[in-house]
Amino acid sequence: MPWTPTKRYKTILEINNAIIKEHTSEGLFRTISTEIRDIFHYDRCSINLYDPETDSLSYFATAEGIKPEGITCESRPLSRGAIANLVLQSKKPVIIKDLSQHLDLTTADTLLKEGLRATMAFPLLMRNEYLGSFHLAWKEMPAHMDELAAFCGQLSVQITIAVKNMLTYHEQEKKSEKLERQKDYVLERIGKLYGDFFFESSVMRKLMNSVNLIARHDASVLITGETGTGKDHIAQYIHYLSSRKSQLFVKVNCAALAPTLIESELFGHARGSFTGAGSKRTGRFEMADGGTVFLDEIGELPLALQAKLLQVLENKTFERVGESKPTSVDFRIVSATNQDLRTNIREGRFRKDLYYRLSTMHIHIPPLRDRVGDIPLLVRRFTGKFAGRMQRPEARYTPSAIEALCRYPWPGNVRELQNLVERIIILRCGHTIAEKDLHHLLHSFDPDVAAEAENPQMEGDAFPTREENEKRHIEGALRRCGGVVGGKRGAARLLGIARTTLQYRMKKLGL
């Protein structure tokens, strides 16, 4: 095969352009062996990799052509690859035109049994690093073998680069997989520490560092944040990290208690103190003696009870309804609200002195839209959680779907995201979720709301505010549920938020 230097260079360039497109070892080797066969005939082609730590050989990929008996794809000692060993020792090409003249080589006998009589092998060297060798074999010695050897010597340089790149890629891939496993392990440890409160954003890491410090002291804590951000969870975490963890964590939802019974619920009552009080009742504060009282939705507490609560916090004593004997208690107070208590103070709906008593330490949990870096992690965790609980296959998400989730404003925050993922596992388990599927699932209760969210109406230069969009969002849910707010078929359940939270939002939005 008489070639000019220009033709040789052009051919090698064409082969190089073909092999750089491959991303797997098998695909790379197939391309190399196919491109070579289009140029000249061979009966066997292979690439050996050398491992200096074990002094062994292995195939880069399955060999092409005749497969001699005794030569397997499994890793084998270098001593069983006599020709490869010669290449390694000399770091130069080995050209054997007649294998029958080299019966002292164990590999020669194996090749001869398959009718292969000539072979050549080339070292794969890069910066003095020996990667392995490139081998060709024939039943009959090819014409112009010396010229062919010169061409293959040049070609082996390109093969070396391609093999090195592929090995580096696989090494990086293994490192990435290891890092992912390590990350999953760390997240699992975090999950055990924080329960379902998963995060990886810098804003949440900073917040949780502060929570860890606050939890170890006995000061009162006020937790603020929008509905669904995890205030209840943080309150429990503070308790279980504190010195009071062996005692009770007693939760009081101030918005859920009937105004006429709040005092009895908090402080208890004596038998016969009012109609229906047939026995003595222990109040929530007394139950929490030695532990923690969590006053959720503290902004809903009536003004009259705020004054009594302030007195209890200052003196750590109270009187049961119908009794005049003071009862001493030892508790830590943690409270939470999604309201702006400073605004409530200005409007005369919350006592300033109580606010300062409750907020010795203040923790504000940011809404999900302000920590979008946590959304992909939360989606993965919730998907695994609900799929495992329901014993159903996990859903998968396209990159555009994850991006859409990160763009969504999440008025219900983490609770709404969790509700959505649960709905996905129920309705679309095992499916790949695309962006269009998410839009339907997020707005499935009302097609009109979905259309409005997709194409908001513009009036002049005006654009709907978040409150306006939230109002339409809630209105659609109420229409879908026939005006029912709570219960299994209520709008609160459909939206994935608490009934009392929905009532508060309706009141605030004028619904």
Beta strands, then each sheet from edge to edge (+ up, - down):
strand 1: 44-51
strand 2: 56-59
strand 3: 64-65
strand 4: 76-77
strand 5: 94-96
strand 6: 118-126
strand 7: 129-138
strand 8: 221-224
strand 9: 249-253
strand 10: 268-269
strand 11: 281-282
strand 12: 292-296
strand 13: 317-319
strand 14: 326-328
strand 15: 332-337
strand 16: 361-364
strand 17: 396-397
strand 18: 432-433
sheet 1: 3+ 1- 2+ 4-
sheet 2: 3+ 1- 7+ 6- 5+
sheet 3: 9+ 12+ 15+ 8+ 16+
sheet 4: 10+ 11-
sheet 5: 13+ 14-
sheet 6: 17+ 18+
end
